[in-house]
């Protein structure tokens, strides 16, 4: 959180509608003064995921996941705090540009942007005629090439020389993933004689490249390595171009290759993204779902592509999405298909995409062929294994109905079989520890009172009165110490990404469950009296222990203190109500 000051963070947090943001990914319904739904961070049948608009927080009482709007976007989409804040700031019209502090990745982003500009210039030179001829042969127009920002990486160390001439150190070029260092110590270009596709982050900034060889060199496709600004399993190629179109038509198409994306983009279908040389990850699946609930997987039509499509379906089901799957002819990819049959034929395939169950059966030649071959039971078990990964009871029932319609097995039989297999095969689920669980009710009451200050802030008077020893458990004591400095200095509730992770779950559970009304003076006085009684009891117990081994003047002093404590405890305001 060092990139922005807390004033900027607070402005964005106040402007953002946490219910609206979370509601894009989780189906929420009104529950009392808040909202609830099925937790997106673990499988559950009964909603235990709560969102409080008034306290700007969420918490799952099932797995312990919790936080604020920034924490949700970070954990659900797998993005950094900075990216979450800047995305929300742009969406809600909050200017945070003057609040930016140093960004450790800024220098790398500048370097990569310079490299991208260099690669694009190289593609326009006469020496790049083989690359231009290759792109023309693939059916891409100059307008598409320019619109997607494609470039050309020449041989001979041209990029390293160019960047070094611009003042960039060789070590920073290596850190950006654009160069390698030989055993001799020489630095050389990572990409050589390759057409380059810029990989951009969610804000449209180039962070790496994917390179296609045109000379027969292996590998055919070479992707940049992970770096401080690029993590291939967290980004989708074409995300920024697809964002508006996907939300307009409520559909996003997932393909495997850069040329698949380029061909569809050129044909006017901009709601297309591709994985960056990896199998679909959970983080990428969540970003797909953030674009549109209608996700259609269209991978290559060979065995490897079909297998990858099935795996992508499982990940999307686990993310709460009911995907469609388009199966192409053997050996064809979307690029080949559109080149041969045209974009209208491709759109027709997308519109008639199969559901995951039908697609899985089609790969084996259909249910009738499976049943005739004696593999029916094994096939049903595999389909049920996929259904068990679906997030939420509605999605799982949808899967089971599809399996029932296909196979003829009853819903009851399929449900019992899936539950039996889950009990036999599942291991204890790792979940976020519900940090608040072991804490005492008394500690929870105190902390709820502490965060019930004016305007949703912290109660300054209570924070000044309370002491760490007033809390019985370690987590509550640590949370109090973290909050106390803020309350005394007049700070509001902190943005949760700035809180130690071990305390976030406890804090969010208290914020969501607590009252949004500030304490009355009478409430504060009752708390004060209760704490004073507890302190007195604790001190008396300590003195009794010491009394057993004391004598003389020490014993007299202890007895005197005990008498004074008992006397104070029965003064007006000190008795039990």
Secondary structure, 3 states (H helix, E strand, C coil): CCCECHHHHHHHHHHCCHHHHHHCCCCCEEECCEEEECCCCCCCCCCCEEEECCCCEEEECCCCCEECHHHHHHHHHCCCHHHHHHHHHHHCCCCCHHHECCCCCHHHHHHHHHHHHHHHHHHCCHHHHHHHHHHHHCCCCHHHHHHCCCEEECCCCHHHHHHHHCCCCHHHHHHCCCEEECCCCCEEECCCCEEEEEEECCCCCEEEEEEEECCCCCCCEEECCCCCCCCHHHCEECHHHHHHHHHHHCEEEEECCHHHHHHHHHCCCCCEEEECCCCCCHHHHHHHHHHCCEEEECCCCCHHHHHHHHHHHHHHHHCCCCCEECCCCCCCCHHHHHHHHCHHHHHHHHHCCEEHHHHHHHHCCCHHHHHHCCCHHHHHHHHHHHHHCCCCHHHHHHHHHHHHHHHCCCHHHHHHHHHHHHHHHCCCCCCCCCCCCCCCHHHHHHHHHHCCCHHHCCCHHHHHHCCHHHCCCHHHHHHHHHHHHHHHCCCCCCCHHHCCHHHHHHHHHHHHHCCCCCCCHHHHHHHHHHHHHHHHHHHHHHHHHHHCCCCHHHHHHHHHHHHHHHHHHCCCCCCCC
